[in-house]
Amino acid sequence: MFQRSKRTIAHPSFRLNLNTALIPASILGIACLSACSPSSETDTVQQAATKAPAAVEQHDYSADVHLDKYGVPHIVAKDYSSLGYATGYMQARENLCTLAEQIRNVRGESARYLGAGPKHKYLLSDIAYRSFNLVHRAEQLYPQLDPAMQDLLQGYTDGFNQNLVERNSPEDYPSPCRGADWVNPVKVSELLAYHMDLAMLSSSRAFIGAIASAKPPAEKVAFSPPVLDAEHVLTAKGIGSNGWALGKDKVAGANSLLMANPHFPYDGELRFYQQHLTIPGELNVAGVGMIGLPGISIGFNEHLGWTHTVSQSKRFTLYQLELDPNNPMRYRYGDDYRDIVSHTVTIEVKQPDGQLKPQDHKVYGSHFGPIVNLASLSPNLGWNAKSAISLRDANLDNIGMLSHWVAMAKAESPEAFMQAFEDHRSIPWVNTMMAAKDGRVLYIDGTQTPKLSEQAEAYWRKASQSPKLAGIWRDGAGTILLPGNDPTYEWQATDGARQSGLIPISEAPKALRSDYVFNANSSHWLSHLEEPLEGYSIVYGPEKSHRSPRTRFNALLISNRSAGQPAGEDNRFDIDELKAVFTGNESLFGQQLLADLVARCQANPQQNLDGQDYDLTAACNALANWDGRYLLESRGAHIMREFLAEFRVPAHRDLSDKLFANAFDPTKPAMTPGALAPAGDGEDPILLALARAAKRLEDNNVALDAKLGDIQHIAKAKGLAPIPVTGAYSWEGIFNYSQARTRNRGHSELALADVGTPASKQPFSPLRKRQTRHGSEAVYPVNYGSCFVMALQFTEQGPEGEMFLSYGQAHDPESPHFVDQSHMFSQQQWRPIELLGENLPSVEFKLRANKP
């Protein structure tokens, strides 16, 4: 049995009893649900059901929903259909707009409602999504799902649509989409199509503009191709995480510990939604998942808990096609030529007068997959007379994510947990860390990755080290580019994977241990500092190579080798010490570089900066008084931030080797590179960089001794007061990740956070200007990073833990759950996780739905 929460919440009971019948599979449900006001908690509101079209299938939904004061639903359902129904209904209450917008995108109907958009944004999106043809593919693949998962998806769409039909008009929609004409009932095939879209989050989904704009060299383009961000299309930056699992040999006061710390956008469709899902005797799991998923992606049951981090494995490969010199519509393959194929998609585009105009657009492909236009990254990566680039995606037609996560949620042992990977093989782009009640922990990169031949592996291991390809490989954070003219470089036929051509689970990097495993978005290699994983395919990322500063600090923290010695003298973490890893906000360079930087600065404060004398004394003093942490009260942290920005590089190592005196040593991966580079005989590059950083802050009227909490905050929506937050950028060598991203993996136009505009021409400075009622101010806005944080322990009595959800449950600024948890996160105020058991929270109202 689960351990009950030690905390009592005094709220009246909330029971959602859903009993509906005759719900067509492709249309919304027929029964109405209504809520009484909070002041009349015991009232039951019953409304007559509206008449529905002839039913193709009968559903009898029944679920109880207990809602806690944070808006978290605890759902007890009789079966998977009812669980899906209640989940869809509850998610739509606070996040109707979030999913509706993504379904519009997946349908390829954005331009129909919004016009071509700025720089043809919506038109490009529609062209690519129509070429993916996800909805039709989902219709064809849906019968392959287990019947229980079909029930779960069908129930979700009916519940979501039920919430929609209860809103009298578009003026009753949540504020982000209030009055929108593009919110429509969702079909089950469209929901599955969106799951397929999420599976391609760090592969084809990032290439939408590149797919839609690819044209033969002689063809006249109807619009200017988009300027691509290499980081966005070639890497998985914009989604990340820290994940720890600590076993019985590394834990005090418990059997095992788990730290979940995903780094995702603070708004849009990639926000996590917390829920507790129960089918008595079948399923009992709590945690978070994305909007549109009636399941738990990161969470726990009474036997084990798990978290994910975005993997460095390659979910796609690029192929360079060698074109026929006489015909750019043919490419060499072996001893013959093959035709580049095309198909036409028709897009309805809203005109300024409101009329719809159909437009035909061709999309091109090879037998590998779509042709992509990467010319804005390099002319050699465009479609020219000599070559073109084609994309092959390992997550194409991945419909099994939900099935896989449900199987993980039902597992009662590490062996059963691993069996979920063997049976379902559908985790798309994340590593998994698991901690079990029996004291064992697991790391596995069970992602969808291509199987390459030995020749292809050897080719890329060598080619990736070429300076010409450094921008593609990016220390392993990037991707793989293979010759498309030789069948040797094809993905190899395999058994034991989701589909032939992918690496089977038996060959994936994995470790089952009794001490610890971790990941912070570097490759599998350093999942354990003392015993790295070696000998795996290059497709999983490099081994014996530079780790990011965040990975390095994670390794030092979990092995208890950082200066703060977070596990104490006994070298074993308890739950409070685990929580302090996050809230302590210590930093790698605050420990390793700060003292030497201050001493060097104080010894030679006068610098010649661009021909002008600059006095570093104030910056030296501010750094000397910095506590080396990124707390709200920390003063001077931003000077180190701007100093490190002077050494940023677009690769996984994050910081140039020019910053350091000691080179990377694969036998000391967490400590190297290290120490400040020497001054040399002439100008000191370290102090010059510090002078540029300090002057940049002064030029933007940012006090050198400012508190971090005064200049770093979440501006969740216009008109709302900024909320200060702790943390730092990944390249600052921290655990608690907080940053601004003007472009993330999300496709939402409903993203509300204000990140301002660059405050400096220095490309890697994160300082940005934000407009206020009194003009503008230079600050560090945050809209990405630590979002869901869970510190969980397993004892003989069961799981117990605490958490943050930095942005709360709702996407609507008018909801009380839009900022409630953001304020708690700001103050680093943990809240207990409502654990699984009989002590469910109570709520403010009752809902009823009856058969007509």
URMOVEN-V753139 format. One record per helix or strand of 3 or more residues. SS is the DSSP state (H for helix, E for strand). FROM is the first residue (numbers start at 0). TO is the last residue. Records with the same first field share a line. If there is no record, write none. Layout:
# URMOVEN-V753139
SS=FROM-TO + FROM-TO
This chain:
# URMOVEN-V753139
E=15-17 + 62-66 + 72-76 + 239-245 + 255-264 + 271-278 + 282-289 + 297-299 + 303-309 + 315-323 + 326-332 + 335-338 + 340-349 + 355-364 + 369-371 + 386-392 + 429-435 + 440-443 + 480-482 + 509-512 + 515-518 + 605-608 + 611-614 + 659-661 + 673-675 + 711-713 + 736-738 + 767-771 + 774-780 + 783-794 + 797-804 + 846-848
H=37-39 + 79-106 + 109-113 + 117-131 + 133-143 + 146-164 + 169-171 + 174-176 + 187-198 + 203-211 + 229-233 + 247-249 + 378-380 + 400-409 + 413-423 + 453-462 + 466-475 + 486-488 + 504-506 + 523-525 + 537-539 + 548-557 + 574-582 + 587-591 + 593-602 + 616-623 + 636-644 + 656-658 + 665-667 + 684-698 + 707-710 + 729-731 + 819-825
